[in-house]
Every structure is written in structure tokens, then in C-alpha cells.
Amino acid sequence: MARSISMESSIDGQHTEQHGDGHHDHNHVHFAPEQVEAHNLEIQFKYSEDRVDIHLGFLKINHHYEVRFCIKDQLGEDVECDHAKIKEVKPTEDGEGHEFLIHYHAHKEKLIQEAFEVRSVENKDKMINLVLHARVLGKLKGTPALKNGIKLLRVDYDEDSDALSDWQGFK
């Protein structure tokens, strides 16, 4: 038997589904498109005098990510940073900053802050601190929507995980 579904608007602009049998589905809330702000899929930057806070959004525990972003800086063309997570640094095409490629392993469930110092090769007094911020979701806490510039590289599975087990259960 086919059921028809129609949408009803409430006073607050939210929509609920009404099935052909008169039943309302209150488990699903739908918002009118004009009410929904576009989910910000861009990495967020907050600049201060000698620091750039880089907000990566949500990541997942035991996942390895490639993070690529550009910052504006006054460090000159050549910079140095000896942190192992930074895989590549190169000047931006417009010459106003640098593009970074970082590998990040989300190994703990929590709010993380990780800092890197980047220095000018020509003038050692010129430096900037990059601070990565992310919320790492635990196991069974959902799957985050990754921001542009963040790519999943691989997942480390728990030894107790069903994904690694070859046991097929009782038959």
C-alpha cells in the first residue's frame, strides 16, 4: 500500500512530514531553504599579530588526514619549519603568503590545539605561530563533514573492531 507524504509548515517555519494516513512524523525536522545558513565548508582562519588560528572543524578519532591551506603572511618567499607533520610549504601564487600541506593523525577524542612555528629564512626575527584547532569525535559519535582542503588518508582500526575480524558469527 502506497502512502503519500505532504509537508506542513508550522508557525516557526519548520516543516514536519504528514503521511497520507494523517500521521505526523515528528522524528524528522525539515527547514525551509531560506532558513538554513550554508554549512561552512571552508577552513576558518583568525589572524593576530604573530599567530594564525586555523579551525579545521570536526575530525574522527583514529583517522589520518591530509590538510591543505593557505595563509597570508609577511615572511618572504622562503620559510622553514621543522615539524614532522608539515609535509610541504610553498609560496602562494600571489606572493602574499604560503600554502601548507600537513598530515594529521587524530589520535585522541577531545578538542585539540597543536602549534607550529614558521620562520623566514632571510630574516630569522620574522616568524609566525600556526595553531591548528579541531574537535576529534570518538568512536560511534558520528561521521564529520570534512571542510574543503581536508582529505581522509586512512583509518586505524581497533584490534577489537568488527572490521578486522574474520569471524562470521554462528550459523
Secondary structure, 3 states (H helix, E strand, C coil): CCCCEEEEECCCCEEEEEECCCCEEEEEEEECHHHCCCCCCECEEEEECCEEEEEEEEEECCEEEEEEEEEECCCCCCEECCCCCEEEEEECCCCCEEEEEEEEEECCCCEEEEEEEEEECCCCCCEEEEEEEEEEECCCCCCCCCCECEEEEEECCCCCCHHHCCCCCCC
